[in-house]
Amino acid sequence: MFAVNFDALIGSFVRQYNRHNMNFPAATSGTPLPAPDPGQRYLLYLHIPYCAVLCPFCSFHRVRYEPSGARQYFDCLRREIELATSAGFKFDELYVGGGTPTVSPAELIKTIGRVRELHSITGISVETNPDDLGKDSLATLRAAGVNRLSVGVQSFDDDLLREMQRLERYGSGAEIIERLRRMEGSFDTLNVDMIFNFPHQTEATLRRDLQILTEEIGVDQVSFYPLMTVNSTKKKMSETMGRVDYARERAFYEILAEHMQANGYTRSSAWCFSQKPGMFDEYIVERDQYLGLGSGSFSYLAGNLYSSTFSINHYVRLLEADKTGTFGRLDMSERDQMRYHLLMQLFSGSLDKTVAEERFGGRFQRTLWPELTMLQTIGAVRNAGVQLTLTESGYYLWVMLMREFFTGVNNLRDQMRHNIPLETAILGSG
Ligand code: SF4
């Protein structure tokens, strides 16, 4: 009998869509940012591309930490913040990601301080790793106004941590638990980033991770990312961690979603579970537009996607010439913008149809009727008044769609690195 693997079919469709639609033209000169909307306050994303060690599965824009280069980079980043401010951008929220933003705490604090001098910021979220959770650094971050800390844990299982090459640098599962316990109550939101569907992860190791999260430490929020592979990391990853089997992903997701909800967490997005409302990692869902500064950052402004240069040397040269690091622009048609809106809004669980119609001049449902009809036919969404909401099976579909979307973004990062041959030499293979 012929059986269709529906999950694989959808994954392959989205992969092909990404290949055709997510291509930044190879820019040869700086790309100016559009003028900001005067009435709008934006989220500011800052990218810190430094890490103490480079994990084999990671496809983010990151290089090995080196103090003097990092100091120069932070100087340029502060200059870029000033340039964006002079151009009229107003920010009310700050998200610092990487890389490992806390790799140089003094520079990070100085940079946050500069943003706060220039803008009225109501929320600051910073990503970190478990080895940066010393008492002093936590107090300094709090004093700098950081109210949400997101810790990259990935798993508490020592064998998996060893395979990820994180055990030595970031500590064993038991050490990480101890550090997280010490932090309870230190920030408005303490988020832990986990990964599921590692090649050598079993149902038992996943269940043990879940038990630790809900019974042994009381973090406010947990984000479970499905393991993602991209062309540049595939080989290294399969050598060190094994080959990814997407056929197991749904079962793992169902286990973790059931466990978290049975233990008092609600879904803030398809893969983020929170004990209370608050800022979450996927700021791209909550904010219609955002500005990203720093090498390798992305911005979504006026319906177009912008990328900064992925060459740190090039970034420094641009800033020394008083130019921003923006280097490529992906123009999106109105239909693409609608699909982006649909993808991001339903990732949070629901889409407000009235808001979507207002935003797209009353053309949203009319234009996207094939997508909306297909989603209803397969039982992924349901109408609830003005809201379109995900069903239980729709949540897993969205995990797949977002996994493929981020894989597309990560492959785009590869492409951006290739657009500048010099940059590839600087970054190395990780
Ligand atoms: S997973 Fe985190 S710590 Fe590891 S290389 Fe990527 S950004 Fe750096």
Residues whose N, C-alpha, C, O or C-beta is under 5 A from the ligand:
A	BS01	SF4	C51 V53 L54 C55 C58 F60 R62 G98 G99 T100 G152
